Amino acid sequence: MASKRRNDREMHLPRGLERDLTRVSIWRCGTLLMLLAAAWYLLAACSPSATSPTRDSAASAQTTVAVPMTQMAPSKTPSLPPTVTPNPTPEPTVTPVPPTATPSVTPSPTPVPPLIAIDAGHGGRDLGAVIVNERGRIDVTESNINLALAIDLEGILLERGYRVFMVRKGDYELNEERRDVNEDGVVDYVDELQARVDAINEAGADLLLSIHQNSFVWPDGSSAPDVGGTLTFYCADRSFSDKSLRFAQLVQAEILAAFQELGHDIRDRGVLRDTEFRTAANPDAYLILLGPETKRIARPSQMPGILSEPLFLTHHEELALVKDETARRRLSVAYADAIDAYYASLDHANEPSDETSSE
Ligand SMILES: [Zn+2]
């Protein structure tokens, strides 16, 4: 429809008017060309900043964009780089995390020496075995001999690098207030022994050595000066009984060797269970320091241990040894050697971890 109407208009134009129109159109064309040239010039002048935002697009556009661009606007090109750089997001997240976590340098702890509990049997009002001389005066008390040996042994063990817990360091008892320590309704010697076990457990001892001396009197009260020998008790009913037995055997052997070295052939009465003197009337007759939980033992000792009876005070020759300071010193060294041998045997068995086991 539109094309048909234009054809109609051309056909009906007069000649003069047609010439004017061509003149106007020529003029128009001249001005249009000038305007187009000006517009092209302006576009060319303005285009570089708008059409080349990045280096990549500028490089790819080089063929299409005319050469004059770079010649006409040379000052604009150096300002390109800043558009690329400003994107600072990814950097800070990675760096600060790892350098702080380095705690693996410290674990080189020097092994803590074993803590040896030394129990000097008896003390205070409890003298243990008592030897009376011909004039009826006290010659020797077991409690004093045990304490002298314990103090000697403490010094030797400290010199050898052990830690030592002394159940008593003087002539006293732990339960002097006469408390019912094991709460069995009776206050007796068991409460003193329970107080000692509690102290040893609280100290965290790794090994227990209780030092006593033996004595023997015939039932009719007559003396037995030829009954003597060395014996060592352990408890066979504990989770660590194998260690207690090993320690007992070492103590027994070291003591006999020490006396042998001094020229005394002491009778070997062996390593005995602490239920040796169990009777039908007293079926749980464990030694309080060594045994498991019973009606009398409220809180058992928690480490391997033994009770040593190296000599009979009622034996003439053995009494002389007990009173001799050099022989006592040698006996203390024998205990220390047994402790050394015990820990050496643990090292050889490659089982250093569970010294202190529970029931
Ligand atoms: Zn005793």
Boltz pocket constraint, residues with backbone or C-beta under 6 A from the ligand:
constraints:
  - pocket:
      binder: B
      contacts: [[A, 121], [A, 122], [A, 128], [A, 129], [A, 142], [A, 211], [A, 212], [A, 213]]
      max_distance: 6.0
